[in-house]
Amino acid sequence: MRKREFNYQALIGEGNPLLRYPELKEAAVDEFALKRYEDASLNDILRKAGMSKGSFYHHFGDKFGLYLAMIDIIAQKKLSFFYPLMERQLDTNDFFGTLKALMRATAEFMLVDERLHHLSNRLMEESDDFRSRLYSFFGVDYYQAFNAWVYQAVQSGQVNSRFPPEFVVRIVEIMFANIHKLISNGEPEHLLQTAYQVVDLIQYGISKGES
């Protein structure tokens, strides 16, 4: 008998079953925030959540389904922070000003839920193929949109063309993922000031320049 194909699309939106299983959600966030997808243990997650494998596979299909449902929850939380800037089309005429707006949104999201912030950063460590598969369920590939925005900034001369666009993308990703390592306290204004200083460092460098 042929195994039925699981409908991953049913895991996204208001019907997301992870919303009905808070213990599973907490266990999944704890595991995936610390480990890459391939290294995360589904058995450990289910044991911590107190959920049977039969019930899990019925609702989520497999580990990818659980990860997809979890990223959907993160995406919904980010809608009021980071994603609206992406959906409205990033300003291609003011790369660094828009970058500061994205940094501000990221900092605000981190202040609301630091664990989910770290988990979303962990996603950046996954392979391009994995991320492409994941994003394909959401209709909009924010990763590709971000890449295109950086490429346009290089082509328009806002970013020095001696730096490959792929390198610039990685530097910006690292910056977003590690802002928390540069702050000594969680005060919002201090966090935002640090975020803006990082953008200024990328834009102007650290050399004194010609006098």
Number of C-alpha atoms within 10 A of each C-alpha: 3 4 5 6 7 14 11 17 14 15 23 20 15 11 12 20 18 22 16 10 12 12 16 22 21 15 19 24 18 17 20 24 20 14 15 16 20 11 10 17 15 20 13 13 22 17 13 16 17 12 15 11 14 9 10 16 14 10 19 22 17 15 19 16 22 24 19 23 25 26 20 22 19 16 17 14 16 19 14 13 19 20 18 14 16 18 12 8 12 19 15 17 12 11 20 19 15 15 17 18 17 21 24 20 19 21 24 20 19 20 15 11 12 14 15 22 22 18 22 19 17 17 19 16 15 13 10 11 9 12 15 14 12 18 18 10 15 15 7 12 16 15 16 12 15 16 16 16 20 22 19 17 21 19 13 14 9 16 20 14 13 7 10 12 21 11 10 18 18 13 13 16 15 14 17 18 20 12 18 20 8 11 15 9 9 11 10 14 10 13 23 20 12 18 26 19 13 19 18 15 12 16 14 10 11 9 7 7 7 4 3
